[in-house]
Structures are given as structure tokens and as C-alpha cells.
Amino acid sequence: MNMTRNLVLLASVAALGACSANFKDFDEVKALNAASGSGSPFTQKLVSEYKTFVNYEVDQMHDHADGLHFARKGLSAARGDVVMPEQIADWNLQAGAVQELSAARARLINVFDLGARETNPDLSAVAQARFDCWIEQQEEGWQSDDIAACKNQFMDALNQLEAAMPAKAPEPAPEPAPFDVDASQPMKPENSMYLVFFDFDESTLGPGAASVLDSVASEVSGRTVNAVRIVGHADTSGSNAYNDKLAMKRANAVREALIQRGVNASLLQVDGRGENELMVQTADGVREPANRRAQISFE
């Protein structure tokens, strides 16, 4: 797992370990082993798969941190929540592994979107659990047999799901929209939109933000703009109150960076929407990079 989450989980393990030498006494693992899945057949099967995975991590691999993480996912599934496959960005992976796992996850999400969780719930749950197993083993990177086992089981399930899915009919091409503007003319200020993205739980501007903010500052200086509106956003990981504050921090970070680039502070209007206006719709508690952003528009 990435360093921040790994440290948090290790701290949890250490604290709980002081109370008991047996990881089975940890509340999350005990609760998962006692839980019976609710909700759809897919969710019920997913609970069973996470139980098997967590107990293997704890009993055989002695990996308490990852066992705790996946126990929490299993408990969410047991409540009937929508639990998604692991996000690639949440794990420390080599570049080649990122590319391979990203493509595999995209294929899995595609068959889910085509209805695999409803038509093949058991196989879909196996595919998700084995994907999570694969990414966890791939980050550790030293047990090649375990990596291959998780990957091969995932690919076998995925291939079966894809074979069972009806071919998706191509969507008709949209009708060309009539233009009421001269395309040779510059875009109106109110039609301009810029996006700055942030790392998980961060309000610090990354290297990729510089070119975007340079463009904003250049556009403001080169045309008549009445106001620059900056709206911060967050993904659904964390509480609503926390995400409201984080969104404002992100918006204010962009504001300060634009002032440093010579934009008149009186033009800048700052707002935060927390997790209320997602760019990518997700369930609660999902880390989605596209939702961690600030939007910049002109008036």
C-alpha cells in the first residue's frame, strides 16, 4: 500500500497488538468472520471471498496490515455497500505493473458495467477478490508464485465473464451540434474551464498544476475578465465535513498560486463543494483521482 495508508494501518496493528498477541482478536477480522453478507448475490459472495482472502493474509502470510484493510472492505460488503476493486493509485507499484493492472481493472469495470455482477454474481465476486489479491501481492513483489496465482485466477474469471457478456452495441454517432459562434474567434471567457488535480488527502499543488495555472494567468492578463471563479472539490473518501474543508483548502491553494502569478486578488472568487459535485460518480468512501480537483472558470 502507499506509504500514508501503510503507516496508518501499521499503527493500528501495533496499537491493537498491545492488547492481544492474536490478530484474530482484532475487531474487524472477528466481525468479518462472524458476518453474513446482505444485499445482492454478488455482495454476499464477495463477503465470502474477502473472508477467505483476509484469513489467508493473517494466518498464512502474517500480513496484519493488509489483512486489516481487506477485512474492512469485507465488512463494507457485508453491510450491502458497493465495494469496488482496489484503485491503482493507492498502491506502490512499478511502472510496468501499473500499466498491466490498470488495463486489467478497466476490463473488469467494463464487464461490471455490462451487468456481470447481476448475471454472474459468484464469478464476478471471485474476479474482484483475485484482482485485489493480485495488486496486494504485486506491491510486495517478491513472492512470484503468489503473484502468478492471484493474477491467473483473476484472468481466468475475467475471461469467463467477458465470454458470457453480450457484445455491447455501438452507440450511434451524436448529431452534430449547430454552431452559433465563429470557430475562428477566441473562446468566450465564460466558456473557458481549467482543472487542477490533487493527490489523495492533499491540498498542495503538484508539478502538473504549474502549466495550467500559467495558462490561466496568461488568459486573465490578455483579455477582459470580470471574475475568476475557483471551486475546490474532493472525492468521497472521508467525512462530508472533512471534505468540505479540504475542498476549500484546494481552492485557496489555487488562489494563492494565481496571485503569485500576477492575477489581481480582487478578481478571484473561492468556493468549495466538498464531495457534492463529483466528476466521476462513485460510492461513498472511494478514492477517485478525477474527483480531487479545483475548477477554474471566468465570468
C-alpha positions as CSV (number, residue, x, y, z in Angstrom):
1,M,0.0,0.0,0.0
2,N,1.1,3.6,-0.4
3,M,3.1,5.0,2.4
4,T,0.4,7.0,4.2
5,R,-2.1,4.3,4.4
6,N,0.6,1.7,5.2
7,L,1.7,3.8,8.2
8,V,-1.9,4.2,9.4
9,L,-2.6,0.5,9.2
10,L,0.7,-0.4,10.8
11,A,-0.1,1.9,13.7
12,S,-3.5,0.3,14.1
13,V,-1.8,-3.1,14.1
14,A,0.7,-2.0,16.7
15,A,-1.9,-0.5,19.0
16,L,-4.2,-3.5,18.8
17,G,-1.3,-5.9,19.1
18,A,-0.6,-4.4,22.6
19,C,-4.0,-5.8,23.7
20,S,-3.7,-9.2,22.1
21,A,-1.0,-11.3,20.5
22,N,-3.6,-13.0,18.3
23,F,-4.6,-10.9,15.3
24,K,-7.9,-12.9,15.2
25,D,-8.9,-10.8,18.2
26,F,-8.9,-7.6,16.2
27,D,-12.5,-6.4,15.9
28,E,-12.6,-6.1,12.2
29,V,-11.4,-9.6,11.5
30,K,-13.6,-11.1,14.2
31,A,-16.6,-9.1,12.8
32,L,-15.9,-10.2,9.2
33,N,-15.6,-13.9,10.2
34,A,-18.9,-13.6,12.0
35,A,-20.7,-11.6,9.3
36,S,-23.2,-13.0,6.8
37,G,-23.4,-11.0,3.6
38,S,-26.5,-8.9,2.8
39,G,-27.7,-7.3,-0.3
40,S,-27.3,-8.8,-3.8
41,P,-26.0,-12.3,-4.5
42,F,-22.8,-10.6,-5.8
43,T,-22.3,-8.8,-2.5
44,Q,-23.0,-11.9,-0.5
45,K,-20.4,-13.9,-2.4
46,L,-17.9,-11.0,-2.2
47,V,-18.1,-11.2,1.6
48,S,-17.2,-14.9,1.5
49,E,-14.3,-14.2,-0.9
50,Y,-12.9,-11.4,1.3
51,K,-13.2,-13.7,4.4
52,T,-11.0,-16.3,2.6
53,F,-8.5,-13.7,1.5
54,V,-8.3,-12.0,4.9
55,N,-7.8,-15.2,6.8
56,Y,-5.1,-16.3,4.3
57,E,-3.3,-12.9,4.7
58,V,-3.4,-13.2,8.5
59,D,-2.9,-16.9,9.1
60,Q,-0.5,-17.8,6.3
61,M,1.2,-14.6,5.3
62,H,1.2,-12.9,8.7
63,D,0.4,-9.7,6.9
64,H,-1.7,-7.9,9.5
65,A,-1.8,-4.5,7.9
66,D,-3.2,-5.7,4.6
67,G,-5.4,-8.2,6.4
68,L,-7.0,-5.3,8.3
69,H,-7.5,-3.3,5.1
70,F,-9.3,-6.1,3.3
71,A,-11.3,-7.0,6.5
72,R,-12.7,-3.5,6.4
73,K,-13.7,-3.9,2.7
74,G,-15.4,-7.2,3.6
75,L,-17.3,-5.6,6.3
76,S,-18.5,-2.9,4.0
77,A,-19.7,-5.5,1.5
78,A,-21.4,-7.3,4.4
79,R,-23.4,-4.2,5.1
80,G,-24.6,-4.2,1.5
81,D,-22.3,-1.3,0.4
82,V,-21.0,-1.1,-3.1
83,V,-17.3,-2.1,-2.8
84,M,-15.1,-1.6,-5.8
85,P,-11.8,-3.2,-6.9
86,E,-8.7,-1.6,-5.5
87,Q,-7.7,1.7,-7.0
88,I,-4.3,1.5,-8.8
89,A,-3.1,4.8,-7.3
90,D,-3.5,3.5,-3.8
91,W,-0.6,1.1,-4.2
92,N,3.2,1.5,-4.7
93,L,3.7,-0.3,-8.0
94,Q,6.4,-0.4,-10.7
95,A,5.6,1.3,-13.9
96,G,5.1,-2.0,-15.8
97,A,2.8,-3.3,-13.2
98,V,0.7,-0.1,-13.1
99,Q,0.1,-0.4,-16.9
100,E,-0.9,-4.1,-16.7
101,L,-3.1,-3.7,-13.6
102,S,-4.8,-0.6,-15.0
103,A,-5.7,-2.4,-18.2
104,A,-7.0,-5.4,-16.2
105,R,-9.1,-3.2,-13.9
106,A,-10.6,-1.3,-16.8
107,R,-11.7,-4.7,-18.3
108,L,-13.2,-5.8,-15.0
109,I,-15.1,-2.5,-14.6
110,N,-16.3,-2.8,-18.2
111,V,-17.9,-6.2,-17.6
112,F,-19.4,-4.9,-14.3
113,D,-20.9,-2.0,-16.2
114,L,-22.4,-4.5,-18.7
115,G,-24.2,-6.3,-15.9
116,A,-21.8,-9.1,-14.9
117,R,-22.4,-8.6,-11.2
118,E,-26.1,-9.3,-11.8
119,T,-25.9,-12.1,-14.4
120,N,-22.8,-13.9,-13.0
121,P,-22.5,-12.8,-9.3
122,D,-20.3,-15.6,-8.0
123,L,-17.8,-15.3,-10.8
124,S,-17.8,-11.5,-10.6
125,A,-17.0,-11.7,-6.9
126,V,-14.2,-14.1,-7.4
127,A,-12.7,-11.8,-10.1
128,Q,-12.8,-8.8,-7.8
129,A,-11.3,-10.6,-4.9
130,R,-8.5,-12.1,-7.0
131,F,-7.8,-8.7,-8.5
132,D,-7.3,-7.3,-5.0
133,C,-5.1,-10.2,-4.2
134,W,-3.0,-9.6,-7.3
135,I,-2.5,-5.9,-6.7
136,E,-1.6,-6.6,-3.0
137,Q,0.9,-9.3,-3.9
138,Q,2.3,-7.3,-6.8
139,E,3.1,-4.4,-4.5
140,E,5.1,-6.7,-2.2
141,G,6.8,-8.0,-5.4
142,W,8.9,-10.9,-4.1
143,Q,6.6,-13.9,-4.0
144,S,6.3,-14.7,-7.7
145,D,4.2,-17.8,-7.2
146,D,1.6,-15.9,-5.1
147,I,1.5,-13.1,-7.7
148,A,1.0,-15.6,-10.5
149,A,-1.7,-17.5,-8.6
150,C,-3.8,-14.4,-7.9
151,K,-3.2,-13.0,-11.4
152,N,-4.0,-16.3,-13.2
153,Q,-7.2,-16.9,-11.1
154,F,-8.3,-13.3,-11.8
155,M,-7.6,-13.6,-15.6
156,D,-9.5,-16.9,-15.7
157,A,-12.5,-15.4,-14.1
158,L,-12.4,-12.3,-16.2
159,N,-12.1,-14.2,-19.4
160,Q,-15.1,-16.3,-18.5
161,L,-17.1,-13.1,-17.6
162,E,-16.1,-11.4,-20.9
163,A,-17.1,-14.5,-22.9
164,A,-20.5,-14.6,-21.2
165,M,-21.3,-10.9,-21.8
166,P,-23.3,-9.8,-24.8
167,A,-21.4,-7.7,-27.2
168,K,-22.1,-4.0,-26.5
169,A,-23.9,-2.4,-29.4
170,P,-22.0,0.6,-30.8
171,E,-23.6,3.8,-29.8
172,P,-25.0,5.9,-32.6
173,A,-22.9,8.9,-33.5
174,P,-24.3,12.1,-32.0
175,E,-25.9,14.6,-34.2
176,P,-23.5,17.5,-34.9
177,A,-24.4,20.4,-32.7
178,P,-25.2,23.6,-34.6
179,F,-22.6,26.3,-34.0
180,D,-23.8,29.8,-33.1
181,V,-20.3,31.1,-32.8
182,D,-17.4,31.7,-35.2
183,A,-14.9,28.9,-34.6
184,S,-12.2,31.2,-35.8
185,Q,-12.7,33.6,-32.9
186,P,-11.3,33.2,-29.4
187,M,-13.4,31.3,-26.9
188,K,-15.6,33.5,-24.8
189,P,-14.3,33.8,-21.2
190,E,-17.5,32.2,-19.8
191,N,-16.9,29.1,-21.9
192,S,-13.3,28.5,-20.6
193,M,-12.6,25.9,-18.0
194,Y,-9.4,24.8,-16.4
195,L,-8.8,21.9,-14.0
196,V,-6.1,21.3,-11.4
197,F,-5.9,17.9,-9.8
198,F,-4.5,16.9,-6.4
199,D,-3.1,13.9,-4.7
200,F,-5.1,11.9,-2.1
201,D,-5.8,14.0,1.0
202,E,-3.6,16.8,-0.3
203,S,-4.1,20.5,-0.9
204,T,-0.6,21.1,-2.1
205,L,-0.2,21.9,-5.8
206,G,1.8,19.3,-7.7
207,P,4.2,19.8,-10.6
208,G,1.4,19.3,-13.1
209,A,-0.6,22.3,-11.8
210,A,2.1,24.8,-12.9
211,S,1.4,24.8,-16.6
212,V,-2.4,25.0,-16.0
213,L,-2.1,28.0,-13.7
214,D,0.4,29.7,-16.1
215,S,-2.3,29.4,-18.8
216,V,-4.9,30.8,-16.5
217,A,-2.8,33.8,-15.6
218,S,-1.9,34.4,-19.2
219,E,-5.5,34.3,-20.3
220,V,-6.6,36.7,-17.5
221,S,-3.9,39.2,-18.5
222,G,-4.7,39.0,-22.2
223,R,-8.4,39.6,-22.1
224,T,-11.2,41.3,-20.3
225,V,-12.3,39.1,-17.3
226,N,-14.7,40.3,-14.7
227,A,-14.0,37.5,-12.2
228,V,-12.1,34.2,-11.9
229,R,-14.1,31.6,-10.0
230,I,-12.2,28.8,-8.2
231,V,-14.2,25.8,-6.9
232,G,-12.5,23.1,-4.9
233,H,-13.7,19.5,-4.8
234,A,-12.9,16.2,-3.0
235,D,-13.6,12.6,-3.6
236,T,-15.9,10.5,-1.3
237,S,-13.2,9.2,1.0
238,G,-13.6,10.8,4.4
239,S,-16.4,12.5,6.1
240,N,-18.5,15.3,4.5
241,A,-17.3,17.9,7.0
242,Y,-13.6,16.9,6.3
243,N,-14.1,17.0,2.6
244,D,-15.7,20.4,2.7
245,K,-12.6,21.8,4.5
246,L,-10.3,20.0,2.1
247,A,-12.1,21.4,-0.9
248,M,-11.7,24.9,0.4
249,K,-8.0,24.4,1.1
250,R,-7.6,23.3,-2.5
251,A,-9.4,26.3,-3.9
252,N,-7.4,28.6,-1.7
253,A,-4.1,27.0,-2.8
254,V,-5.0,27.7,-6.4
255,R,-6.0,31.3,-5.4
256,E,-2.6,31.9,-3.8
257,A,-0.8,30.5,-6.8
258,L,-2.6,32.7,-9.2
259,I,-1.9,35.8,-7.1
260,Q,1.8,34.8,-7.2
261,R,1.5,34.8,-11.0
262,G,0.2,38.4,-11.0
263,V,-3.6,37.8,-11.1
264,N,-5.4,40.6,-9.3
265,A,-6.7,39.2,-6.0
266,S,-9.9,41.2,-6.3
267,L,-10.9,39.1,-9.3
268,L,-10.6,35.8,-7.5
269,Q,-13.7,34.2,-6.1
270,V,-13.2,31.0,-4.0
271,D,-15.8,28.3,-3.2
272,G,-15.7,24.6,-2.1
273,R,-18.2,21.9,-2.9
274,G,-16.6,19.0,-0.9
275,E,-17.8,15.7,-2.4
276,N,-21.2,17.1,-3.6
277,E,-20.3,17.6,-7.3
278,L,-18.3,14.5,-8.4
279,M,-16.8,14.4,-11.8
280,V,-16.9,10.6,-11.6
281,Q,-19.8,9.1,-9.7
282,T,-18.6,6.7,-7.0
283,A,-19.9,5.1,-3.9
284,D,-19.1,6.6,-0.5
285,G,-15.5,6.1,0.7
286,V,-14.0,5.7,-2.8
287,R,-10.7,7.3,-3.7
288,E,-11.2,8.7,-7.2
289,P,-8.4,10.9,-8.6
290,A,-10.7,12.7,-11.0
291,N,-12.8,14.0,-8.1
292,R,-9.8,15.5,-6.3
293,R,-9.7,18.8,-8.2
294,A,-10.2,22.5,-8.4
295,Q,-12.1,24.0,-11.3
296,I,-11.3,27.5,-12.6
297,S,-13.7,29.4,-14.8
298,F,-14.2,33.0,-15.9
299,E,-17.1,35.4,-15.6
